[in-house]
Amino acid sequence: MRFSSRHYVLIILAVTVFVLALAEVGLRTWVVPVPFSQANRTHLIYTADGNDAVIGDSHTASTFLTTENFVNLAVGGSAISDLENVSREFYRHREPGRIIIQASPQIFARPMRRADHSKYYRQNVGLPFQLYVFEPGVAANVMDLLDSSRLQRKLDEAAVISTQQGNWHNIPIEERLATTQKRVNKQRPRHTFRDQIATAYRRMITELAGKGVTVCMLRTPVTQEYLGMIAGDEDFLWSENFFKALAAEFDVPYVDSHDLPVSYDMSMFTNMDHLASNGADIVAPAAIKACFGDGRT
């Protein structure tokens, strides 16, 4: 049986469609559901109900672990460029709502992403369905479908984050102090990209305010050991003053988690700067009330 060039083209097209369909199903079934991942955040931007959200890095994600009425768009390692894109795209086709934006010093510790995340969300045009195989924010994880152990590890890590109770108080104090000092050094605001990040943060607030979004800036909680190590530190003080001044300029609340009516203890944390679910149960409602004052959570 002889095949014409037309037959070969049809066969190649059929195989391509089959592979893409298989990848689409795989991404939706196994990759997108992983909480606190870029793929899941992308999915939420397209599909989440409601107009209220929180954005930030893993500090924010852990603070709002158990909050149901705010879409948790916080993902570990998020840079200011991520927050800009996420906040812009979340409200592209939604009515203005309430948003809590992380305003913590470590935002100034990491540069703008070298990867251009502005190429994400290209299908955010108001259609009821997206093809995730063509969405970089999801498709970048397609190799997870070929590595079941890596995918399972991500699922296991997310499950631990979602349910873990605070155990920081069980760590020997010498170990707590040593690891906290390392984290402080890593999260120290850097002079190198201070202006760039400050400009991007201001631009984000300006755009949200222009859309009529109700903004609150939140400094997320850390342990007393962490606070003691940064007390009087000029770099950390500079970042705090920047956020306070920006909040005053735009007339939006700036809430420091440590000013909330919450009695923090080590059993609320999984480490020096992440709340456990039992801590989030207490801190998140208090933060929302301090931000918006209406008691709605």
N, C-alpha and C positions, 0 to 999 in steps of 0.2 A: 504494500500500500504506500503510495507516494503522497507526501505532504507538500502543499504549496507554501509559499512564503506567508500567505494570508493565514493558513492554518497554524504556522509557527507563532505568528503574532498573537492569534487568539489563545493559543496554549500558554504563552508567556503571560498574557494579560490575565487569564484565569488563575494561573498560579500566583501571580502578584496579588490579585484581589483576595485569594484564599489566605495567603500569608498575612496580609494586612488585617483581614477580618479576625484571624486567629490571634494576632497581636492585640487588637482592640479588645477582644473578649478577655484575654489574659491580663491586660493592664487594668481593666475595670474590675476584674474578679479578685486579683491578688495584690496589685501594686497600689491602686488608688485607696483602698480601705486602710492602709497603714497610717495610723494617727501620727500627727506631728511631723509629717514628711512634706516635702515640696509638692509631690504628686497629690497628696490629700488636700493641701492648701489650695492648689489650683482647682481641684474639683469643687471645693467649698465656694470659691469665688464665683464659679459658674452656677452652682446649684443651691447654695444654702438659703434657707428661709430666713426672713427677718432682715432688719436694717442696722442692727447693733453688732459691733465687733470689737475685738481686742487684737492689737498687732504688736509684735516685738520678737525677741529671741526666746530661748528656752526659759529664761527667768519669767517672762510673761506667760508662756505656755503653762508652766507649773503653777503659777499664781491663780490661773483661771481653769485649772483642771476639771473642777466639778461644777462649773457655771454652765447652765443650760441655755439661757436666753441671750447670750452674747456669742457670736460665732468666733471661735478661737482660731485666729489666723496667724498665731505665733509659731515660729519654727526655729529650732536651735541654729545658731550661727548666722542669723539674719543680719545683714548690714543695712545701713540707711537706704541704699539704693533699692533693696528688697521692700522695705517699708513704704517707700514712695510708690513703687509700682503696685504693691498689694492694695494700699489704700485707694489709689486712683481707680484700679480695675474693679474693686469691690463695689464702688459707688457709681460705676459707669452707667448702669441700667437700673439702679435702685434709687428709691426715694431717700433723702438725707435721714440719717439716724444718729445714733450715739456711737462714738468710737473712743476707746481708751488706747493711748499710744505710750509705749514704754519710753520713759525719760530717765534712764539710768546711765551712770558714768561710762560703762563699758561700750556704749554705742560709739564713743570716741576712741576706743581701743582698736578698732578694726577699720580698714580702709573701705572705700567704695569697692564693690565687686569688680574684678577685671572682666568677668563674663558679663555679657550684655543681657540682663534679664528683661530688658524692655522688649525683647523678641517674644517673650511669653505672652499668653492670653490673646493671641492674634485672632482667635475665634470668638472673642468676647464682643459680639456684634448684635446681641439681643435675640439670637436664634434659640429655640428650645432644646437643641441637641448639638453636641460637639463630638468630633472625632479625635479621641485622645492620642491616637497613633500619630496625628499630625500636630499635637500640642507639645512643644518642647518641655514645658513644665512637668509633663507626665511621661512623655516618650523617652526622656533622658534616662529613665529607670528601666527601660525595656530589657536590659541585660539581666535584671533580677529574675526574669522569667526563666532564664537558662541556668540559674544558680539557686536552687531551692534552699540551700543552707543559708545563703546570705539573706534571702527573703524571710526565712523563718527567724533569723537572728533579729531582723528589724521588727518583726511582729512581736517577738518576745520582749525586746527592749521597750516597745511602745506599751505593752501590757504591764510591765513593771512600773513605768512612769505613771500610768493611769491609776494604779491601785496601791502602790507602795505607801506604807505608813512611815512616819518619820523615825529614823534610826540614828541620826547624827549624834545624839547624846550617848550612844553606845560605843562610839569611837574613842580610843584613848586620847586624852587632851594633847599629848605631845604630837600625835599624828594629826589631830585637828588643826593645831596651830601651824604646823609645817606645811600642810596642804593648803591652808587658807592663805598663808603668805605667798605661796606660788601663784595662787589664783589672783590675788591682789596685784602681783607684778604683771601677770598676763592681761588683766583688765584695766591697767592704768591708762587713762586718757593720754593719747599721743599728740605732741605738738605738730608732727609732720603733716597730718591731714585734718587738723582741727578746723581750719577755715572751710575746707571743702565739705565736711560733714555738717557743720553749722549751717552753711548755705542750703544744703539739701534738706535739712530738717525744717528750716524756716519755709522753704518752698513748699514742702508737704503741708504744713499747717496753713499756709496761705491758700493753697488749692482746696483743702477741705473746708475752710471757713467760707471760701467763695461759693461752694456748693450748698452751704447751709447745714453742714454736718456739725453736730454738737461734739466738741472735742474736749477730752480730759487727758492731761499728761501725768503719768504715774511712774514714780520711782519704786521699783520692785524691792521686796524685802531681802535682807541678808542677815546672817547671824551677828550677834553682838561682838564676837571675836573679829569678824570682818570689819565691822564699823570701828572697832577700837584701833585696828591697824591703819585705817585711812583717815582717822581723826586729825584735822589740821593739815592734811596733805594738799598742797597747792593745786596739783593737777585735778584731784577729785573735787576740790572746792570750786575750781573754775567751771567744771561741767555742771555742777549743781547750780551755780549762779547763772550760767547761760540758760538753763531750762527755766529757772524762776523768772528771769528777765523776759524771756520769750513768751511765757504764759501771761505775764503782766501786759506785755505789748499787745497781745491778741485777745486779752480779757477772757482767758480760758483757765480753768482750775489746774493748778499744779498740786498733786497730792504725793506726799512722801509716806510710804507705807509705814514708816516708823513713827509717824504722828497719828496713826489711826488708834482708836480705842481698843487695842489688841495687846494682850500680854504674850509676847513671844517667848518661846523656850525651844531648846534644842530638839525636842521631840516632834516639832512641827516641820523640821527640815530633813531632806535626804543628804544634803551636804551643806557647804558654807553659804550657798547662794541660790538654792532651789527648794521651794516648798514641797512637802509631800501632800498627798490628797487630804489628810486630816488638817494640815495647815491651810490649804486652799479653801476648805469648807468654812474657815473662820475669816480669813483675810479678804477673799474676793467680795463677799457681800458688804463688808465694811468699806472696801475701796470704792465699790459702785455707789454706795450711799454718799461717801465723801465727794465723789466726782460730780454726781448729778443731783443729790439732795432730795430726791423724790421718793426714795424707798423702793423704787422698782428695781428688781434684779433679774 
